[in-house]
């Protein structure tokens, strides 16, 4: 069970990193 939960956390972290990259691009475009 612990392995599956940690795998889910890793997936969420990867999605958050992608979102952060998009936000950085948007901020650079605006400012």
Rosetta silent file (secondary structure, phi, psi, omega in degrees, C-alpha in Angstrom):
SEQUENCE: XXXXXXXXXXXXXXXXXXXXXXXXXXXXXXX
SCORE:     score description
SCORE:     0.000 S_00000001
   1 L     0.000  -43.054 -177.826    0.000    0.000    0.000 S_00000001
   2 H   -59.796  -38.210 -178.603    2.789    2.446    0.897 S_00000001
   3 H   -63.727  -42.464 -178.068    4.341    1.966   -2.535 S_00000001
   4 H   -66.874  -39.738 -179.164    1.130    2.835   -4.378 S_00000001
   5 H   -66.219  -41.298 -179.718    0.539    5.954   -2.257 S_00000001
   6 H   -66.183  -34.771  178.525    4.105    7.179   -2.796 S_00000001
   7 H   -64.586  -40.381  178.967    3.679    6.556   -6.532 S_00000001
   8 H   -64.071  -41.172  179.522    0.538    8.717   -6.525 S_00000001
   9 H   -62.012  -41.415 -179.612    2.427   11.464   -4.675 S_00000001
  10 H   -63.177  -38.340  179.611    5.194   11.349   -7.289 S_00000001
  11 H   -65.092  -42.229  179.483    2.584   11.735  -10.052 S_00000001
  12 H   -64.281  -42.615 -179.541    1.074   14.767   -8.310 S_00000001
  13 H   -60.888  -41.866  179.922    4.522   16.302   -7.811 S_00000001
  14 H   -64.072  -39.262  179.066    5.309   15.892  -11.510 S_00000001
  15 H   -65.288  -41.482 -179.730    2.013   17.563  -12.447 S_00000001
  16 H   -62.804  -39.466  179.976    2.717   20.435  -10.054 S_00000001
  17 H   -63.638  -40.277  178.934    6.151   20.926  -11.590 S_00000001
  18 H   -63.448  -42.828  179.793    4.596   21.125  -15.064 S_00000001
  19 H   -63.322  -41.586  179.919    2.052   23.669  -13.805 S_00000001
  20 H   -62.049  -39.633  179.165    4.826   25.715  -12.191 S_00000001
  21 H   -63.203  -42.221  179.543    6.731   25.767  -15.488 S_00000001
  22 H   -63.988  -41.430  179.954    3.629   27.010  -17.298 S_00000001
  23 H   -63.092  -40.602  179.362    3.072   29.689  -14.635 S_00000001
  24 H   -62.104  -41.861  179.801    6.689   30.820  -14.987 S_00000001
  25 H   -64.249  -41.681 -179.797    6.268   31.134  -18.758 S_00000001
  26 H   -64.871  -44.460 -179.640    3.044   33.117  -18.310 S_00000001
  27 H   -62.571  -41.060  179.675    4.628   35.432  -15.725 S_00000001
  28 H   -65.477  -35.861 -179.885    7.614   36.034  -17.980 S_00000001
  29 H   -68.881  -40.245 -178.483    5.248   36.767  -20.885 S_00000001
  30 H   -71.897  -49.668 -177.263    3.169   39.232  -18.825 S_00000001
  31 L   -92.448    0.000    0.000    6.068   40.954  -17.113 S_00000001
